[in-house]
Amino acid sequence: MRAIGRVFDHVGHWLARYLEKPVSGYEPFTPSDPEILRASLRPGDVLLIEGNNHISGVIKYLTQSTWSHAALYVGHIGDRTTEDGEPLMLVEANVGEGVVGVPLSKYSRYHTRICRPIGLSEEARARVCAYATERIGFDYDVKNIVDLMRYLFPLPVPQRWRRRMISLGSGHPTRIICSALIAQAFQSVRYPILHRATRMQSRAARREILEIRHHSLYAPRDFDISPYFAVVKPTIEGGFDYRALHWADLPPPPEDDEVAPPADEIGNAVGTAVEEPAVTFVPETKAAPRRRNITAAI
């Protein structure tokens, strides 16, 4: 049994490496400016990413969405940094790695979207972030080969079965869709993402009973379409002015920033003062017309 377990481990790690391998030719249409993105994020925000690896294409197909990955912005994770000294600010779950902290620059070249929970108190935000950061280091279960192998064969799947394929075959809550960890974090403070509602009718009252869905059924797109998360666009948050755009088919605008230095500074730069000759402008005057004496004949 141990030998079979080791074989499963090796095969699982190989599948994980293949699924995480980037696909060549990816070029995002509208990547966010890294500085504006950093200034727009708040702890508790969900960052959706349009991934470019093998598993990303399958997740996009199964969920019919642009977004294939999700990470939770938690701010500075203590004093943890990368080898280059960049602070870790995102918590995410990756195939083959498990739950890790990553810097914001990891997704500077990707198409991203910020989804912000509305009405969540600062204390609740801190609890959501703490829930995710406390799980850094959790391993991904690579022994569940079924969860990995089904992504190698993206055959046509009826729409009603696509979401169930994300969690099918997992002995415990699957982490292959990274949003499962984020869903657990928000469920820890009972903040809704998407819920199932059951209408109860009676003579006394009519009310909706909300049911929390299992976290393994959530996909990155659910934070985008959720009625409880606001979409934050960094370009607009940073103060967008369409009049400042430079279009390719129009002449370049004048450079207002370049101001000519005073003449004395130019002279000092070359070692001698520059003296301009005085110029006097004399207004032009027209000569008076000559008077002609006309003698009338008598």
Secondary structure by P-SEA (a helix, b strand, c coil): caaaaaaaaaaaaaaaaaaacccccccccccccaaaaaaaccccbbbbbbcccaaaaaaaaaacccccbbbbbbcccccccccccccccccccccccccccccccccccccbbbbbbccccaaaaaaaaaaaaaacccccccccccccccccccccccccccccccccccccccccccaaaaaaaaaaaccccbbbbbbbbcccbbbbbbbbccccccccccccccccbbbbbcccccccccccccccccccccccccccccaaaaaaaacbbbbccbbbbbcccccccbbbbbbbcc
